[in-house]
Amino acid sequence: MPRECTDRYLRSGNDRYLRERDYAYARKRVSRSKAREGHAASDIRRDFSEWLYARRQSKSQLLARTFREHVERWKDETGHSSSITKAIAHPSYLRIIGLANDSVDHQIEGLLLHELEADPDHWFAALEAITGQNPVKPEYNFDKAVNAWLRWGRERKII
């Protein structure tokens, strides 16, 4: 059956109508089967919302774990270098920026800002790449730049 649905979507010019019809059919089938088992529609909604929440939590935990692994690798492999350019070109640094694609509700920004607060390092380029903003003025030194980013995060309730 799933293959038939996929083929039908590919051939059809009216994908949205077919998807809506299939979803309506699936909802009706689930409702009927659950009703036969004695479940109310509110139980189905609650179960589905709990499933979505659990899935979101597991993605959130995976993102945080992946972030932590890349931060540790980046610090281990660039901590001895005096070149900021080489440090921000490191694959782990770039992967941290790429994690923004999987981030929900500014999670990656929050992780970066907490890292910046706990152990200040050159996360400015990553934050600027992810947010598209830069609260750091050209005359700021490192400490003022850290404070500017932390203030920016607090103003937006990210940290």
N, C-alpha and C positions, 0 to 999 in steps of 0.2 A: 504493500500500500504506500509506504513513504516514497518509493521510487516512482509510482504513478503520479503522486502529487508533484514531485520535482519535475517530471517530464511535462506535466500539464502546465506548470508555471513557466517553463522555458518556452513552450510553444505558444502560450497565450499572450495576447496583447493586453489583457485586462487582469494582470496579476493581483492587484489589490482586491478586486471583487472575489476572486477565487480564494485568496488567503483568508479574507473575512468569512467567507462561506465555510471554509474548512475549520477555522477557529470556532465559529458558531456551532458547527456540527460536533466538534470535539468537546466544547463546553457542555453541550446538551447531553452527550454520551456520558461524560464524567458525572454530571448532575444526576442523571438517571441511575447510574450504577451506584453512586454514593447514596441516593435516596433509597434504593433497594436495600442497601446495607444499614440504613437508619441514620445517615449523616444529613445534616441540614446544610443549606447553601452557605451559611455563615461559617460552618466548620471547614468547608472547602476553602473559602477565602482565607480563613485564619491559617490553615495548613500551608497554603500557597505562600502567604506572606512570611510565615516562619521559615519556609524553605528558601525564599529569596533573601531573607536576612542572613541566614546561615551561609548561603553561597557568597554573599557580599562580604561577610566577616572572614571567610576563608581566603578570598581574594585579597582582602586588606592585610591579613597576616602574611600571606605569601609575598606581597609587595614589600612589606616592612622587612621581612627576612632577606629578600633579594637585595634591597637597599643596603642593609647592614653588611652583607657579604661584599658588595662592591666598595663600600666605604672602607672596610678593613683592607681589602686588596689594594685599593688606591693609596691608602696611607702607607702600607707596607712597601709598595713598589716605588713611591715617589717621595717619601719622607726625607730621603737623603739628598734629593735634588734641589738646587737653588733656582731652577728655571720654572717660573709659573706657567710659561707657555707649554713646556713639556708636560707639566702636571695636568693642565686642563685638556691636553690632547690625549691623555691616557685612556685606553679603552674602557676601563671601569668608570671613569668620570663621565665619558660619553654615554655609557649605558645607563647611568643614573639619570641623565637628562632624558634618555629614551623611555625610562620608567614612567614619565609623565603621561604617556599614552594610556597606561593602565590605571592611572590615578583617578580616584573619585573624591569629590569634595575637598580638593586641595591637599590631599594626603601627602603627596611627594613634597610639596612646598613646606608642609608642616614638619616632615621628617628632616628636610634640609635645614630649616630654621632651628629646630631643636638641636641638631648636630652643630650648627654654627654657634648656638648659645652654650652648649656643653663643652665643646672643644673647637674654638674658633680656627678656621682654616679658609682657604681660598675657594669658597662656594659661590662667590659673587657671579661668575660667568654662568654657572648652572642655573642659579636663581633667575638671572636676567633672561636666559634662553627659554626657560619654562614659563615665566610670567609675562615676558615682553615688557617689563618695567625695570627701571633702575633708579632707586631712591638715593644713590650715592653721587655726591657732587665731585667734580674733578679734584678739588682741593682737599678732600678728605683723606686722612691717613687710614691705616688698617683698622684701628680701633673704632674710629668714627664710622667707617663703612659697615663694620659689624653691627654697631648700634643703629645705624640707619635701616639696615635690613630687618633687624629685630623689631624696631618701631613700626616698620611697614607691615610686618606680620601681625603684630598686636592690633594695629588699627583695623585690620581686615578680619580679626578674630580667627586667624589661622593658628596662632600659638597662644 
